[in-house]
Amino acid sequence: MTDDSLERRTEQLHTSLEQTAELPIDRDANRWLGEAEAIARDVATSDLDEETIAERVEKIHRLLSEVDETGNEEAAEHLEAAAECCEAILES
């Protein structure tokens, strides 16, 4: 994967998670998503090597897997998009 493609995907991951912050969601889901969004912001805005990015994206993916229910359909869509971004980054 080119650096540009990786950069776009990490930005997309952060954006998907950032968009859940403004939505009314389940308290437990909010905790997991908040932590995942903070890590995604760091990944998208810091100059990190690919190994570090992969480690942090794996952590984000684990955090997202902890969310059972968001209580909000739009948040669930953003969660799904973020999980797909994680998988795409980790597969490449």
All heavy atoms as an XYZ file, in Angstrom:
719
protein
N       0.849     -1.166      0.000
C       0.000      0.000      0.000
C       0.896      1.230      0.000
O       1.870      1.292      0.719
C      -0.881     -0.008      1.248
C      -1.697      1.224      1.386
S      -2.727      1.381      2.868
C      -3.232     -0.237      3.236
N       0.540      2.198     -0.797
C       1.326      3.425     -0.816
C       1.033      4.232      0.437
O      -0.006      4.071      1.074
C       0.973      4.273     -2.058
O      -0.370      4.725     -1.934
C       1.167      3.499     -3.347
N       1.966      5.111      0.780
C       1.770      5.965      1.947
C       0.513      6.799      1.811
O      -0.202      7.027      2.780
C       2.979      6.871      2.156
C       4.177      6.109      2.694
O       3.987      4.977      3.178
O       5.288      6.640      2.623
N       0.235      7.266      0.591
C      -0.953      8.078      0.341
C      -2.217      7.286      0.634
O      -3.140      7.791      1.272
C      -0.952      8.575     -1.107
C      -2.132      9.480     -1.405
O      -2.376     10.409     -0.616
O      -2.801      9.254     -2.430
N      -2.261      6.053      0.197
C      -3.423      5.204      0.433
C      -3.590      4.920      1.924
O      -4.697      4.955      2.446
C      -3.282      3.896     -0.349
O      -4.376      3.065     -0.122
N      -2.493      4.641      2.602
C      -2.541      4.401      4.041
C      -3.012      5.655      4.763
O      -3.854      5.586      5.662
C      -1.172      3.958      4.549
C      -1.062      3.682      6.045
C      -2.047      2.596      6.481
C       0.363      3.278      6.393
N      -2.512      6.788      4.347
C      -2.921      8.055      4.955
C      -4.417      8.292      4.769
O      -5.120      8.678      5.705
C      -2.128      9.210      4.336
C      -2.410     10.542      4.984
C      -1.560     11.660      4.406
O      -0.399     11.398      4.032
O      -2.067     12.793      4.333
N      -4.917      8.052      3.571
C      -6.359      8.221      3.309
C      -7.183      7.290      4.174
O      -8.207      7.686      4.718
C      -6.679      7.984      1.836
C      -6.611      9.235      1.001
C      -7.098      9.037     -0.422
N      -6.074      8.311     -1.180
C      -6.232      7.089     -1.693
N      -7.362      6.466     -1.589
N      -5.250      6.499     -2.348
N      -6.750      6.057      4.297
C      -7.510      5.088      5.092
C      -7.494      5.427      6.575
O      -8.503      5.265      7.252
C      -6.982      3.675      4.855
C      -7.365      3.164      3.488
C      -6.945      1.750      3.289
N      -7.352      1.316      1.957
C      -7.169      0.107      1.504
N      -6.589     -0.811      2.248
N      -7.567     -0.218      0.297
N      -6.368      5.888      7.082
C      -6.336      6.256      8.502
C      -7.188      7.499      8.749
O      -7.853      7.592      9.785
C      -4.895      6.465      9.022
O      -4.253      7.490      8.272
C      -4.099      5.179      8.966
N      -7.205      8.426      7.804
C      -8.079      9.598      7.934
C      -9.549      9.185      7.888
O     -10.371      9.704      8.645
C      -7.777     10.614      6.831
C      -6.466     11.334      7.020
C      -6.078     12.201      5.831
O      -6.835     12.270      4.833
O      -4.996     12.816      5.904
N      -9.868      8.254      7.007
C     -11.241      7.774      6.905
C     -11.648      7.059      8.194
O     -12.773      7.234      8.684
C     -11.375      6.833      5.708
C     -12.786      6.335      5.480
C     -12.870      5.406      4.274
O     -11.858      4.945      3.746
N     -14.080      5.115      3.856
N     -10.745      6.278      8.763
C     -11.015      5.591     10.024
C     -11.314      6.615     11.115
O     -12.307      6.501     11.834
C      -9.813      4.721     10.405
C      -9.839      4.075     11.792
C     -11.052      3.168     11.944
C      -8.540      3.310     12.026
N     -10.474      7.626     11.216
C     -10.688      8.652     12.237
C     -12.015      9.377     12.025
O     -12.779      9.588     12.965
C      -9.532      9.656     12.258
C      -9.762     10.764     13.216
N      -9.841     12.070     12.826
C      -9.970     10.748     14.559
C     -10.077     12.820     13.884
N     -10.161     12.044     14.949
N     -12.300      9.742     10.789
C     -13.545     10.453     10.490
C     -14.762      9.615     10.879
O     -15.713     10.135     11.469
C     -13.603     10.832      8.995
O     -12.502     11.695      8.709
C     -14.904     11.516      8.638
N     -14.742      8.336     10.565
C     -15.879      7.461     10.908
C     -16.114      7.439     12.407
O     -17.261      7.512     12.863
C     -15.629      6.038     10.408
O     -15.629      5.990      9.011
N     -15.042      7.363     13.172
C     -15.182      7.323     14.629
C     -15.521      8.694     15.202
O     -16.320      8.800     16.138
C     -13.914      6.767     15.265
C     -13.684      5.285     14.978
C     -12.303      4.861     15.437
C     -14.760      4.444     15.638
N     -14.957      9.730     14.641
C     -15.224     11.083     15.100
C     -16.710     11.424     14.953
O     -17.286     12.116     15.795
C     -14.362     12.057     14.300
C     -14.422     13.487     14.764
C     -13.482     14.356     13.961
O     -13.487     14.294     12.710
O     -12.734     15.107     14.602
N     -17.329     10.920     13.915
C     -18.736     11.217     13.661
C     -19.672     10.591     14.689
O     -20.793     11.043     14.851
C     -19.114     10.792     12.248
C     -18.450     11.668     11.208
C     -18.669     11.194      9.793
O     -19.018     10.044      9.544
N     -18.456     12.077      8.842
N     -19.211      9.593     15.402
C     -20.054      8.999     16.444
C     -20.101      9.874     17.693
O     -21.015      9.752     18.498
C     -19.575      7.586     16.846
O     -18.281      7.682     17.460
C     -19.540      6.644     15.667
N     -19.125     10.770     17.862
C     -19.026     11.581     19.073
C     -20.214     12.520     19.260
O     -20.568     12.842     20.391
C     -17.730     12.380     19.062
N     -20.820     12.941     18.187
C     -21.934     13.884     18.259
C     -23.291     13.202     18.387
O     -24.302     13.883     18.499
C     -21.928     14.777     17.015
C     -20.651     15.578     16.828
C     -20.391     16.544     17.979
O     -21.363     17.162     18.473
O     -19.225     16.668     18.391
N     -23.299     11.888     18.374
C     -24.559     11.152     18.362
C     -24.911     10.619     19.755
O     -24.017     10.272     20.523
C     -24.468      9.987     17.374
C     -24.186     10.380     15.927
C     -23.898      9.145     15.094
C     -25.351     11.164     15.351
N     -26.203     10.531     20.049
C     -26.608      9.934     21.326
C     -26.461      8.406     21.229
O     -27.152      7.760     20.447
C     -28.078     10.346     21.454
C     -28.544     10.532     20.042
C     -27.339     11.005     19.269
N     -25.513      7.864     21.984
C     -25.281      6.422     21.934
C     -25.212      5.851     23.342
O     -25.081      6.575     24.328
C     -23.992      6.074     21.151
C     -22.765      6.745     21.769
C     -24.115      6.447     19.688
C     -21.455      6.349     21.126
N     -25.303      4.551     23.391
C     -25.223      3.801     24.638
C     -23.955      4.176     25.408
O     -22.885      4.354     24.810
C     -25.233      2.301     24.296
C     -25.064      1.434     25.509
O     -26.054      1.243     26.237
O     -23.924      0.965     25.727
N     -24.051      4.292     26.720
C     -22.925      4.715     27.561
C     -21.715      3.795     27.417
O     -20.581      4.261     27.297
C     -23.363      4.773     29.013
C     -22.257      5.191     29.954
C     -22.760      5.263     31.343
N     -23.735      6.341     31.389
C     -23.856      7.197     32.369
N     -23.082      7.090     33.410
N     -24.748      8.140     32.342
N     -21.940      2.485     27.451
C     -20.822      1.548     27.301
C     -20.181      1.673     25.920
O     -18.958      1.679     25.793
C     -21.276      0.104     27.533
C     -21.585     -0.167     28.992
O     -21.000      0.504     29.876
O     -22.409     -1.065     29.254
N     -21.010      1.771     24.894
C     -20.488      1.937     23.531
C     -19.697      3.231     23.428
O     -18.637      3.273     22.795
C     -21.632      1.934     22.520
N     -20.172      4.280     24.071
C     -19.494      5.576     24.037
C     -18.082      5.476     24.604
O     -17.147      6.067     24.072
C     -20.309      6.606     24.813
C     -19.784      8.002     24.626
O     -19.437      8.405     23.530
N     -19.723      8.748     25.719
N     -17.924      4.717     25.650
C     -16.603      4.547     26.256
C     -15.638      3.887     25.271
O     -14.524      4.350     25.061
C     -16.717      3.715     27.527
C     -15.415      3.555     28.261
C     -15.609      2.698     29.453
N     -16.032      1.386     28.979
C     -16.003      0.304     29.699
N     -15.622      0.339     30.936
N     -16.374     -0.852     29.205
N     -16.070      2.776     24.650
C     -15.212      2.057     23.693
C     -14.913      2.924     22.472
O     -13.773      2.997     22.003
C     -15.862      0.751     23.249
C     -16.060     -0.243     24.340
C     -17.253     -0.714     24.807
C     -15.048     -0.907     25.114
N     -17.041     -1.610     25.821
C     -15.693     -1.758     26.031
C     -13.663     -0.852     25.126
C     -15.007     -2.545     26.931
C     -12.965     -1.640     26.028
C     -13.637     -2.478     26.912
N     -15.959      3.573     21.960
C     -15.784      4.397     20.759
C     -14.924      5.623     21.034
O     -14.138      6.033     20.187
C     -17.145      4.808     20.199
C     -17.971      3.676     19.598
C     -19.376      4.157     19.254
C     -17.290      3.077     18.392
N     -15.057      6.194     22.211
C     -14.241      7.349     22.568
C     -12.759      7.006     22.602
O     -11.916      7.751     22.088
N     -12.438      5.870     23.201
C     -11.040      5.449     23.249
C     -10.518      5.135     21.846
O      -9.408      5.524     21.476
C     -10.876      4.234     24.157
C      -9.445      3.834     24.361
C      -9.246      2.718     25.372
O     -10.186      2.368     26.106
O      -8.119      2.189     25.408
N     -11.334      4.431     21.054
C     -10.938      4.096     19.685
C     -10.729      5.359     18.851
O      -9.769      5.461     18.083
C     -11.992      3.198     19.038
N     -11.596      6.349     19.038
C     -11.482      7.597     18.276
C     -10.210      8.344     18.652
O      -9.531      8.910     17.786
C     -12.716      8.477     18.519
C     -12.811      9.667     17.574
C     -12.098     10.900     18.098
O     -12.041     11.100     19.325
O     -11.580     11.670     17.261
N      -9.850      8.348     19.917
C      -8.628      9.028     20.350
C      -7.394      8.393     19.714
O      -6.485      9.091     19.248
C      -8.518      9.003     21.872
N      -7.361      7.080     19.661
C      -6.232      6.385     19.034
C      -6.234      6.647     17.526
O      -5.182      6.898     16.931
C      -6.277      4.873     19.334
C      -6.149      4.628     20.841
C      -5.174      4.134     18.564
C      -6.467      3.207     21.264
N      -7.417      6.619     16.918
C      -7.516      6.870     15.481
C      -7.064      8.287     15.136
O      -6.410      8.499     14.108
C      -8.947      6.640     14.998
N      -7.379      9.259     15.993
C      -6.924     10.631     15.769
C      -5.403     10.677     15.774
O      -4.790     11.308     14.910
C      -7.475     11.568     16.841
C      -7.047     13.018     16.639
C      -7.554     14.004     17.708
N      -8.717     13.599     18.444
C      -8.688     13.133     19.712
N      -7.547     13.012     20.352
N      -9.812     12.795     20.319
N      -4.804      9.988     16.732
C      -3.344      9.950     16.815
C      -2.742      9.302     15.564
O      -1.782      9.808     15.002
C      -2.926      9.191     18.070
C      -1.426      9.173     18.265
O      -0.805     10.250     18.207
O      -0.874      8.077     18.478
N      -3.333      8.210     15.128
C      -2.837      7.502     13.934
C      -2.956      8.393     12.694
O      -2.047      8.441     11.866
C      -3.599      6.172     13.732
C      -3.318      5.574     12.366
C      -3.240      5.182     14.829
N      -4.057      9.118     12.589
C      -4.304      9.940     11.400
C      -3.475     11.221     11.382
O      -3.199     11.753     10.303
C      -5.786     10.281     11.300
N      -3.058     11.701     12.545
C      -2.399     13.005     12.583
C      -0.920     12.943     12.930
O      -0.235     13.966     12.851
C      -3.095     13.947     13.584
O      -3.038     13.369     14.897
C      -4.544     14.196     13.182
N      -0.419     11.795     13.318
C       0.988     11.683     13.700
C       1.800     11.029     12.593
O       1.270     10.271     11.784
C       1.123     10.841     14.978
O       0.431     11.454     16.035
N       3.086     11.293     12.600
C       3.988     10.691     11.633
C       4.519      9.388     12.237
O       5.520      9.388     12.947
C       5.134     11.659     11.319
C       6.043     11.148     10.225
O       5.602     10.295      9.421
O       7.202     11.596     10.170
N       3.797      8.304     11.977
C       4.127      7.008     12.563
C       4.604      6.043     11.487
O       4.169      6.126     10.337
C       2.895      6.412     13.257
C       2.227      7.281     14.318
C       0.903      6.654     14.744
C       3.152      7.470     15.507
N       5.451      5.093     11.883
C       5.860      4.073     10.924
C       4.724      3.063     10.754
O       3.793      2.999     11.566
C       7.156      3.385     11.376
C       7.016      2.707     12.725
O       6.352      1.644     12.781
O       7.556      3.235     13.720
N       4.797      2.282      9.689
C       3.707      1.354      9.361
C       3.475      0.308     10.447
O       2.332     -0.080     10.694
C       3.966      0.683      8.009
C       3.771      1.642      6.853
C       3.831      0.960      5.501
O       3.675     -0.273      5.420
O       4.038      1.672      4.507
N       4.522     -0.141     11.106
C       4.372     -1.130     12.169
C       3.569     -0.551     13.338
O       2.676     -1.216     13.875
C       5.741     -1.600     12.655
C       5.668     -2.682     13.709
C       7.041     -3.166     14.150
O       8.022     -3.026     13.396
O       7.116     -3.682     15.274
N       3.858      0.666     13.711
C       3.134      1.318     14.806
C       1.683      1.563     14.410
O       0.779      1.352     15.218
C       3.822      2.647     15.189
O       5.175      2.366     15.556
C       3.114      3.327     16.343
N       1.467      1.985     13.174
C       0.101      2.171     12.688
C      -0.662      0.866     12.789
O      -1.795      0.834     13.283
C       0.100      2.713     11.246
C       0.608      4.157     11.223
C      -1.297      2.619     10.623
C       0.840      4.718      9.838
N      -0.059     -0.223     12.336
C      -0.733     -1.528     12.377
C      -1.070     -1.921     13.813
O      -2.189     -2.404     14.080
C       0.134     -2.598     11.720
N      -0.150     -1.705     14.741
C      -0.406     -2.045     16.149
C      -1.588     -1.243     16.692
O      -2.455     -1.791     17.387
C       0.828     -1.767     17.002
C       1.964     -2.730     16.759
C       3.250     -2.315     17.468
O       3.248     -1.304     18.214
O       4.266     -3.014     17.265
N      -1.615      0.036     16.379
C      -2.691      0.887     16.896
C      -4.026      0.582     16.226
O      -5.072      0.611     16.881
C      -2.307      2.352     16.755
C      -1.145      2.672     17.683
C      -0.793      4.097     17.750
N       0.368      4.251     18.622
C       1.011      5.369     18.786
N       0.599      6.464     18.160
N       2.055      5.435     19.576
N      -3.987      0.269     14.943
C      -5.231     -0.085     14.252
C      -5.759     -1.422     14.790
O      -6.975     -1.593     14.938
C      -5.033     -0.103     12.722
C      -6.247     -0.702     12.011
C      -4.760      1.313     12.217
N      -4.885     -2.345     15.116
C      -5.322     -3.594     15.749
C      -6.021     -3.298     17.072
O      -7.054     -3.898     17.384
C      -4.134     -4.525     15.988
C      -3.622     -5.208     14.747
C      -2.385     -6.062     15.012
O      -2.101     -6.392     16.176
O      -1.704     -6.392     14.031
N      -5.471     -2.385     17.851
C      -6.096     -2.014     19.125
C      -7.464     -1.384     18.882
O      -8.430     -1.696     19.574
C      -5.208     -1.062     19.911
C      -5.840     -0.646     21.217
C      -4.877     -0.044     22.174
C      -5.604      0.343     23.443
N      -5.255     -0.419     24.569
N      -7.556     -0.498     17.895
C      -8.845      0.112     17.554
C      -9.846     -0.970     17.185
O     -10.988     -0.963     17.650
C      -8.685      1.121     16.398
C      -7.857      2.319     16.843
C     -10.049      1.564     15.863
C      -7.380      3.204     15.699
N      -9.416     -1.916     16.375
C     -10.303     -2.995     15.937
C     -10.797     -3.803     17.141
O     -11.984     -4.155     17.218
C      -9.577     -3.882     14.923
C     -10.496     -4.719     14.113
N     -10.628     -6.067     14.306
C     -11.344     -4.392     13.097
C     -11.509     -6.541     13.453
N     -11.953     -5.548     12.708
N      -9.905     -4.078     18.094
C     -10.310     -4.807     19.312
C     -11.322     -3.996     20.119
O     -12.308     -4.547     20.623
C      -9.098     -5.133     20.177
C      -8.275     -6.297     19.681
C      -7.279     -6.783     20.723
N      -6.402     -5.737     21.231
C      -5.246     -5.376     20.687
N      -4.821     -5.965     19.583
N      -4.513     -4.408     21.224
N     -11.083     -2.704     20.245
C     -12.022     -1.850     20.975
C     -13.392     -1.846     20.308
O     -14.421     -1.930     20.987
C     -11.481     -0.422     21.075
C     -10.270     -0.221     21.971
C      -9.649      1.143     21.726
C     -10.647     -0.400     23.435
N     -13.400     -1.751     18.992
C     -14.673     -1.739     18.265
C     -15.422     -3.056     18.435
O     -16.652     -3.069     18.485
C     -14.446     -1.444     16.785
C     -13.834     -0.078     16.448
C     -13.680      0.074     14.942
C     -14.653      1.049     17.041
N     -14.677     -4.141     18.550
C     -15.333     -5.449     18.714
C     -16.010     -5.574     20.082
O     -16.847     -6.450     20.271
C     -14.321     -6.583     18.501
O     -13.419     -6.650     19.585
N     -15.668     -4.709     21.011
C     -16.292     -4.710     22.340
C     -17.680     -4.081     22.343
O     -18.442     -4.256     23.283
C     -15.406     -3.972     23.354
C     -14.086     -4.642     23.626
C     -14.237     -5.971     24.355
O     -15.239     -6.163     25.088
O     -13.355     -6.823     24.177
N     -18.001     -3.337     21.292
C     -19.289     -2.644     21.217
C     -20.359     -3.625     20.761
O     -20.310     -4.120     19.638
C     -19.221     -1.430     20.262
C     -20.587     -0.755     20.164
C     -18.152     -0.461     20.711
N     -21.305     -3.906     21.653
C     -22.408     -4.798     21.304
C     -23.529     -4.039     20.592
O     -24.049     -4.483     19.588
C     -22.975     -5.474     22.553
C     -22.003     -6.454     23.164
O     -21.281     -7.139     22.414
O     -21.948     -6.521     24.404
N     -23.871     -2.894     21.135
C     -24.997     -2.126     20.611
C     -24.730     -0.650     20.871
O     -24.357     -0.275     21.978
C     -26.290     -2.553     21.299
C     -27.526     -1.842     20.849
C     -27.862     -2.056     19.381
O     -27.733     -3.185     18.890
O     -28.234     -1.075     18.718
N     -24.934      0.170     19.849
C     -24.734      1.605     20.025
C     -26.002      2.305     20.490
O     -25.936      3.376     21.076
C     -24.275      2.273     18.718
O     -25.317      2.145     17.743
C     -22.974      1.692     18.214
N     -27.154      1.722     20.169
C     -28.412      2.381     20.490
C     -28.769      3.474     19.494
O     -29.725      4.220     19.706
N     -28.021      3.561     18.408
C     -28.253      4.591     17.401
C     -27.863      4.016     16.037
O     -26.728      3.592     15.847
C     -27.412      5.836     17.733
C     -27.617      6.960     16.761
O     -27.225      6.882     15.608
N     -28.237      8.031     17.241
N     -28.802      4.054     15.108
C     -28.573      3.455     13.788
C     -27.430      4.130     13.033
O     -26.583      3.466     12.429
C     -29.856      3.517     12.955
C     -29.752      2.772     11.648
C     -31.075      2.756     10.896
O     -32.136      2.696     11.543
O     -31.014      2.796      9.661
N     -27.380      5.449     13.087
C     -26.309      6.171     12.375
C     -24.941      5.835     12.980
O     -23.963      5.626     12.257
C     -26.554      7.675     12.438
C     -25.567      8.473     11.622
C     -25.850      9.970     11.651
O     -26.903     10.398     12.149
O     -24.970     10.708     11.159
N     -24.868      5.762     14.296
C     -23.609      5.399     14.967
C     -23.196      3.982     14.588
O     -22.010      3.710     14.384
C     -23.748      5.530     16.470
N     -24.172      3.093     14.477
C     -23.870      1.711     14.090
C     -23.268      1.666     12.681
O     -22.354      0.881     12.419
C     -25.129      0.852     14.170
N     -23.757      2.523     11.798
C     -23.209      2.589     10.441
C     -21.772      3.094     10.463
O     -20.908      2.571      9.748
C     -24.086      3.477      9.558
C     -25.438      2.867      9.247
C     -26.388      3.826      8.552
O     -25.968      4.944      8.161
O     -27.567      3.461      8.389
N     -21.504      4.108     11.269
C     -20.133      4.631     11.388
C     -19.215      3.578     12.010
O     -18.058      3.435     11.596
C     -20.102      5.901     12.229
C     -20.747      7.077     11.573
N     -20.381      7.550     10.330
C     -21.736      7.893     11.995
C     -21.122      8.599     10.017
N     -21.955      8.824     11.019
N     -19.729      2.853     12.977
C     -18.963      1.779     13.616
C     -18.595      0.709     12.587
O     -17.449      0.260     12.525
C     -19.760      1.169     14.768
C     -19.185     -0.077     15.420
C     -17.882      0.235     16.140
C     -20.198     -0.655     16.395
N     -19.542      0.324     11.770
C     -19.292     -0.673     10.735
C     -18.258     -0.167      9.727
O     -17.339     -0.898      9.339
C     -20.595     -1.025     10.007
C     -20.422     -2.119      8.978
C     -21.738     -2.498      8.312
O     -22.807     -2.310      8.912
O     -21.674     -3.002      7.176
N     -18.379      1.098      9.333
C     -17.415      1.678      8.396
C     -16.010      1.698      9.010
O     -15.024      1.403      8.336
C     -17.849      3.086      7.997
N     -15.924      2.032     10.284
C     -14.630      2.071     10.965
C     -14.021      0.674     11.040
O     -12.824      0.500     10.809
C     -14.789      2.657     12.365
N     -14.844     -0.320     11.353
C     -14.335     -1.698     11.406
C     -13.832     -2.152     10.049
O     -12.789     -2.795      9.936
C     -15.444     -2.635     11.915
N     -14.543     -1.774      8.979
C     -14.102     -2.111      7.624
C     -12.782     -1.418      7.283
O     -11.917     -1.999      6.650
C     -15.191     -1.746      6.609
C     -16.399     -2.658      6.686
C     -17.550     -2.227      5.811
O     -17.433     -1.215      5.075
O     -18.608     -2.880      5.869
N     -12.623     -0.166      7.726
C     -11.353      0.553      7.512
C     -10.217     -0.180      8.215
O      -9.131     -0.337      7.657
C     -11.443      1.982      8.043
S     -12.323      3.126      7.005
N     -10.466     -0.584      9.452
C      -9.434     -1.325     10.208
C      -9.020     -2.566      9.440
O      -7.823     -2.840      9.278
C      -9.966     -1.736     11.580
S     -10.111     -0.404     12.770
N      -9.986     -3.324      8.984
C      -9.688     -4.568      8.266
C      -8.908     -4.284      6.997
O      -7.943     -4.997      6.684
C     -10.987     -5.308      7.974
C     -11.637     -5.848      9.233
C     -13.086     -6.267      9.067
O     -13.595     -6.282      7.918
O     -13.732     -6.549     10.096
N      -9.282     -3.245      6.256
C      -8.575     -2.900      5.020
C      -7.118     -2.506      5.311
O      -6.210     -2.907      4.591
C      -9.302     -1.782      4.292
N      -6.926     -1.735      6.358
C      -5.563     -1.317      6.721
C      -4.747     -2.524      7.131
O      -3.596     -2.691      6.713
C      -5.593     -0.273      7.851
C      -6.192      1.046      7.328
C      -4.199     -0.044      8.429
C      -6.545      2.042      8.419
N      -5.310     -3.389      7.938
C      -4.564     -4.549      8.454
C      -4.280     -5.593      7.374
O      -3.291     -6.307      7.458
C      -5.321     -5.167      9.631
C      -5.410     -4.263     10.868
C      -6.337     -4.885     11.891
C      -4.030     -3.988     11.440
N      -5.142     -5.677      6.366
C      -4.939     -6.638      5.295
C      -3.853     -6.204      4.318
O      -3.287     -7.033      3.611
C      -6.240     -6.859      4.526
C      -7.251     -7.654      5.305
C      -8.591     -7.767      4.581
O      -8.741     -7.206      3.466
O      -9.502     -8.404      5.146
N      -3.573     -4.907      4.283
C      -2.625     -4.425      3.278
C      -1.208     -4.332      3.787
O      -0.806     -4.574      4.821
C      -3.046     -3.072      2.762
O      -3.165     -2.154      3.819
